[in-house]
């Protein structure tokens, strides 16, 4: 899948069998007595958030019925599915039919830069064997090396290309004026028309945006509909405990209006939430690199110190749930049903395994826990409509 970046270029969880059964029971219910419903078929006693959750459970039940029918048709069972064998939940990418693992692996900074090719292969292998089918890169990452390394590993491993979702981004290409941007010379034509051409030619199956404003995404959608072209299916946006406005307020509106989903990145805020910067900037960390001076300045700033204090206040919650702070932070991102997939960026196998463990924490993200976190952060954005879980 291609992503266009600016200035640079809800769907339902498919949980493991146990969670799917719970969803089915919730949708059907044990009380067979008729319930009063409003004229539009919704339970009038439910608020906007409750109606969305009810709809999500109904969609999960439909999805389960469809999956069981398909497996029976192919003389298979649920034990043959990746989601069952690995425990990795999958979600639809926006309102498209594309199913992506709710955790993906990103290659920014790491592939072709911070880590060796051997470590990159180990990371991809761990992710793949854990049920991850989404791998994200960009033409600008390590001057194109990240894309090459990712492709080489897939070829070496012999993984079926049809089982993977590869996303890349365009804008910052080469050094020449004609090698970057979103012009016809660089990616054939103006953005929407170019992406439609790329898909029609079989070079990609979907396209999305990265770091676009809600207005720009809506404009792209309008142009696509007006000229019978293909609209974007998702937006890649930064989302973590300290960055919430866009994903929690702006993108839900787009999802419900035009079906654009959210693929989020930097769940640990470039490592700030990992805890490694609690006592300064370690020499081996990303913030110690010359090209990441901006990150170091953010960490040592007054706002950075306030964030570290809040992380200390969150630690007892993580301990109570039996997880690490990074796992809590990733699970917190996943608890938002409007997020199709969270991209992880890890430089060591140990980090990746730890972050993947957030899947086990997700069922523990109750409303009470989420409210506890909100009370500590005190940065919950205001929205007239609450689309979050």
N, C-alpha and C positions, 0 to 999 in steps of 0.2 A: 504494500500500500504506500502511496506517495503522500507526503505532507508538504504543503506550501507554507513558508514562514514569512511573517511580516517584519520589515525592518531587517529582517533575516529571512527567511522564507515565509434512561435508567432502566435501566434494564434489570433483569432479574438474575440472581445468582443460580447457577446450576450446582447445587451443593452435592455432597455425597449422598448415598442412598438414604441414610438416616434422616438427614435434613430434608430431603425431598419428600419423604413420607410424612414428616411433620408438617410440611407445607400443604400436602394433600389433605391431611386431617383438618388443618386450620381452615382450608377453603370450603370443605364439605361440612365439617362440624358434626358433633354427635347429637345435637339438639335438632330433632326432626320437625319441631313445631315451626309453622310459617312465621317469617319475620316481616315486619312492616318495612316497606321500601319506598323511596321517593319515586316520582313519576319517571325519572331518568334511569331507574334501575339501581341506584346507589343507596346504600344504607344512610338514611338521613341523620342518624345519630353519630356518624363518623365525621371528623373534621377532614380537611384536605390531606393531611399526612396519613390519617387512618385509611382514607379511601384509596390512596396510592399503594399503601401496604397491602390492602385487601386485593387490589387489582394485581399486584405483583405475585401474591400467593395463587391467585387464579391462573395467571400466566404460567407459573411454575407447574401447576397441576396439568395444564394443557400440554406443556413441554414434556412432562413425564409420560403422559398418555401417548404422545407422538413418538417418543423415544422407544417405549415398550413395543409399540406397533412395528417400528422399523427393525428392532432387534429380533422380534419374532419372525418377521418376514425373511430376515437373513439367517435364521436359525442360530442366533446368538443370544447372549444374556448380558445383563448390565455389568457383569464381571469383566467383559471384554472392553469396556469403555475406559478411556484414559482418565476421566474424572473419577471413576470408581477405583481404579487400581492405584492412583497416586493421591487421591483425596483433594486434588486441585479443583476448586470451583471455576466454572466458566460462565461468562456473561455475554450477552449480545453487545456488539459495538454500536451504540446508539440504537436506532430502530432498524438497523440493517439486519440481515440474516447471518452476518459473520460472527462466529463464536470465538471469543478470545479468552485465554486464561486470565483470571483476575489479577495475577501478578505476571509481569513481563520483565525481561532483562534488557537494560539499556547499555550502550557502549560509549557514552560520552566520557571523555578524559581517559578512560581505562584502555580500551582496545587501540593498539597502535601507539600508545603513549605511556601511561602509568604502569602498565603490566606487560609481561612478555606474551608471546603468542601461545606458549604452553599453558600459562595460567588462564588465558582467554578461553582456550579449549576446555580446560577443567571447569571453568565457570559455566560455559554453555552446556557441557555434559550434565553437570549437577542440575541446572535449570530444566533441561529437557527431560531428564529422568524423574524430576519432581512434578512433571505435568505442564510445565511452561511451554506454550506454543507461540508466544509473541516475543519477537526480538526486534529491538529498535535501534536504528543507526541514522546517519546523515552523511551527505557528501562532504561536509566540512570537517567531520570528526577525523582528527589526525591527518588532515589533508587528503582524505579519501582512503586511507589505509584501513580504517575501521570497517568499511564496507567490504573491502577485499578480504580481510581476515575472517569476518563473519561468514562470507560466502565460501571461503576455503575450508573452514571447519565443517560446515554443513556438507560439502562435497566429500570430505575425508571420512566423515561419520556415516555417510550413506543414508542420512535421514530422508524420508519421503518429503519432497518439497510441498506436496499437497497437504501435509499434516502441520505445516508451519505458517505463521503469519509474520511476514517481514515488513517493517515500516521504515521508510527512509524519508529524508527531508531535503528540499531544494532551496537554494538561494545563494548561500556563500559557497561558490564553486572554486574556480581558478582565480588567478591574479588579474587576468585581462578583464576589461570592461564587459566583453561579450561572453565571459565564462561565469558570470554570476547574475543574480537577480531573477526575475520571473518574466523575462521578455521572450518573444518568439524565438530569438536566436538561441536562448539558453534552454528553454523547455518547449520550443516549437511555437507557442502562441500565447495570447493573454490567458491569465490563470484558469478560469473556468473552461474556456474552449480548449486550452492546452491539456488540462486534466481529462476532459472528455475524450479527446483524441488519443491520449495515452492509454486510457481504459479500452476504447474501441479497438485499438491496435493490439491489445492483449499484453501490453507491457506492465499493466497493473490491474488490479480488480476493483479497488476502491481508492478514493482520495480524501484527504482531510486537511486540516489547517493546524498551524502551530504558532501560538502566541498572537493570534488574531483577536481583535476586539469583537464583542457581540454584534456590533453594527456592521463590521466588515463581513462577518460570517453570514449575517442575514442578507447583505447585499449580494454575496456570491450565490446564495440560495435563490434569490429573486431573479438574478441573471440567468441561472441555470433553468429555472422554470419558464421564464419568458421566451428563451430561445431553444427550448427542448433539449437541454444538455443535462449532464449528470452533476448533482449537487454534492457537497462534502458530507461525509458521514460522521466525522468526529473532529474534536479540537484537542490538541495537546496543550495542557496548561499546568503550570506549577501549582502544587497543592500540598500543604502540610499544616501542622499545628499553628504556624505563624503566618500562613498565607491562605485565606479562605474566601474572600469576597467573590472572585470570579466563578469558582467552581460551585459555590453554595448559593449564589444569588443569580448570576447572569446565565450560566450554562443550563440550569434546570428549565429556565424559560424557553431557551432554544430547543431543548430536548422535547418538551411538550408541544411546541409549535411546529418545528420542522424536523424533529427526530435526530438532531446532532448529539452524539454521545461525548463523554469526557474520557480521555486517556491522560492520566496525570503523571507528572514526573517530580523528582526530588522530594520524596516523602520524608526524608530525614534532613531537609533543608541544607543540601550540600554537606552533610555530615555534622551540622550543628547539633542536631537532636541525638546523634550517636553517643554523646557524652564525652567524646575524645577531647573536646575543647573546654572542659570544665576548669582546667588549671592552666590555660594558655594554649599556644599553638605548637603541637609536636612537630619535630623536624620532618617526619615521614608522612605527614598529613597533606591533604590536597591544598589546604590554606597556606602551606609553607612554600608552594611552588610560585615562581616569579610571576607567572601569568594569572595567578589567583590572588593578587594583592588586594583586590576588591573584597574578597571573601574574608581575608585576614582583618581588614579594616572594619568589616561588619561585625566580626566576632568580638573585637576589642572595644567596640563602641559602647556607649551607654545603653543603647537598646539591646545590644548583644548581651550585656551583663544582666539585664532584666530577663531576657529569654533564658539564660542559664539558671537564674533563680527559679523561674517557673518550672523548668525541667526537674530541678531538685524537688519541687513540690509534687510533681507528677510521679516521681520514683516510688513512693509508697503504694500508689495505685497499681503500678506494674508488679511490684512485689506481691501484692495481695492476689493478683490474677495469675501469679506464677510465670511471669514472662519478663523479658528485658524491656528497657525503655524504647529501643528501636522497634521491637516487635509490637509494642503498644501503639507507637506512632503509625506504623504501617497498617495495623488493624483498624485504627481510627480512620484512616483514609478509606479503607475498604468498607467500613460500616455505612458509607454514603452509597445508597443504591443507584445514584446517578452516575457513579464512576464505573466505567466499563473495565478498566484495567489500570493498575498502578505499576509504573516502571521502576525497577530496582537498579541501582548503580552500585556495584560491589567491586572491590579491588582484590579481595582474597576469597577463597572458597569458604572459609569460616564465616565471613561476613554474610555471604550469600545464603548459606545454610541457616544462619540465625534469622535473617530477614524473611526467608521462606516460611519460617516457623510461625509467622504472623497469622497464617491460615488457621492454626489451632487456637488462636486468641480471638478470632472473629466472633465465634458463638458467645463469647463472654462479654461482648460489647453491648451490654444492656442499656436501656434508656437511663437508668440510674448512674451507670459508669460514665456514659457520655455527658450527662449533666454535671457530674463531679469534675470532669475534665474542663468543661465550659466555665465552671465557677473559678477554676484556677487560671485559665487563659484570659478570660474576660475580653475576648475579641470576636465573639459570635456576631456575624454580620446580620443586619436587619433585612428581612424579606417579607413582603406582604403575603406571599404564599410560601408555606414550608413544604419543600419537596423532598427534604431529607428523611432518612429512616428514623 
